[in-house]
Amino acid sequence: MSKVIDLRSDTVTRPTPGMLAAMNSAEVGDDVWGDDPTVNRLQAMMAEATAKEAALFLPSGTQSNLAALMAHCERGDEYIVGQMAHTYRWEGGGAAVLGSIQPQPIEQAADGSLPLEKIAAAIKPFGPGLGTHFARTRLLALENTWGGRVLPQQYVIDAAALARSKGLNVHLDGARAFNAAVASKCSIAELLAPFDSASLCISKGLGAPVGAVLVGDRVIIERAHRWRKMLGGGMRQAGYVAAACIYALEHQVERLRDDHHNAARLAAGLREVAEITVSAQATNMVFLNLPEAHAKPLEAYLAARGMLMQGVYAARLVTHLDVSRDDVDAFVAAVKAYFTEAAK
Ligand SMILES: *Cc1c(COP(=O)(O)O)cnc(C)c1O
């Protein structure tokens, strides 16, 4: 079968031959016993790279965020989060369902930031008197990148300072924080410095098949470790997948820049199509609007040519390890060909 150009997400990447070789030769042990040397190496490496006290390997970003929220908040606490943030909207309501943590969503600005005055207004009093009415506001959770956009670092610093001044901890859903680091030419440690904890996906643009790492203060990571076990995330010979993550971190971070270039190229190509509006492009993502009548036919047209996109009229296209510059050009050419044929 010829190659599929899959722009639905950066989660679709396959392990490279080098990564498979690293997995194949991994030294493993039982990680629930703390015995897996490769998992231990990944955790030590991530703690060091992010300048945090400790790190924990988890099967997914969703579980990593949830374990972090549960580590920061107790039953009946609340966390402040963006209305469109992944931990609030796209994780099945896990914080509320499994953590007994009340989300306090607030409307995000167009760049993904939560306006400081809205954060301040959402923090409830706690303690005797009026404070007995409210859930205890315990945590602020930000997301970077959000919709591919890099949060302005000065905003992050200011938001974290505000949260801290009110006694809150600060967590980052950094599923694509490495994209943010590469795009802003900032080290991952510098980017994560304002946070008590951060969840990083290795299975997105970095290209590992499975895995996320939670980094943060030792106490938070120790608590998250216990929740990970309860949530079913204690894995045995997890070193095989940790080896893939180590390989990704050693070989596939800087190349995220290629994805960003490819996304810019894709956006530029699609801007030449009169029927399409490119509403945004940032890091490895392109968002577009097309006439609703064309959404399904275009999706089918492209699928017949081995090219996948989300078939909604407000579409998101994502570049990654398995999408080359030539693939981007082929995709743009096919979209143009579709509209040329549709006009006949
Ligand atoms: C993908 C993603 C997650 C969750 O990661 P999974 O590994 O898919 O569970 C969390 N936050 C953001 C912003 C994501 O894009």
The ligand as a MOL file (V3000), in Angstrom:
LIG
                    3D

  0  0  0     0  0            999 V3000
M  V30 BEGIN CTAB
M  V30 COUNTS 15 15 0 0 0
M  V30 BEGIN ATOM
M  V30 1 C -3.4180 14.8050 23.6870 0
M  V30 2 C -3.5420 15.7810 24.7780 0
M  V30 3 C -3.6650 15.3600 26.1060 0
M  V30 4 C -3.8490 13.9220 26.5270 0
M  V30 5 O -2.9590 13.0370 26.0360 0
M  V30 6 P -3.3390 11.5050 25.7500 0
M  V30 7 O -2.0100 10.8810 25.7670 0
M  V30 8 O -4.0020 11.5070 24.4200 0
M  V30 9 O -4.2300 11.0330 26.8380 0
M  V30 10 C -3.7260 16.3350 27.0720 0
M  V30 11 N -3.6790 17.6260 26.7660 0
M  V30 12 C -3.5680 18.0710 25.5070 0
M  V30 13 C -3.5210 19.5330 25.2390 0
M  V30 14 C -3.5140 17.1630 24.4650 0
M  V30 15 O -3.4160 17.5980 23.2120 0
M  V30 END ATOM
M  V30 BEGIN BOND
M  V30 1 1 1 2
M  V30 2 1 2 3
M  V30 3 2 2 14
M  V30 4 1 3 4
M  V30 5 2 3 10
M  V30 6 1 4 5
M  V30 7 1 5 6
M  V30 8 2 6 7
M  V30 9 1 6 8
M  V30 10 1 6 9
M  V30 11 1 10 11
M  V30 12 2 11 12
M  V30 13 1 12 13
M  V30 14 1 12 14
M  V30 15 1 14 15
M  V30 END BOND
M  V30 END CTAB
M  END
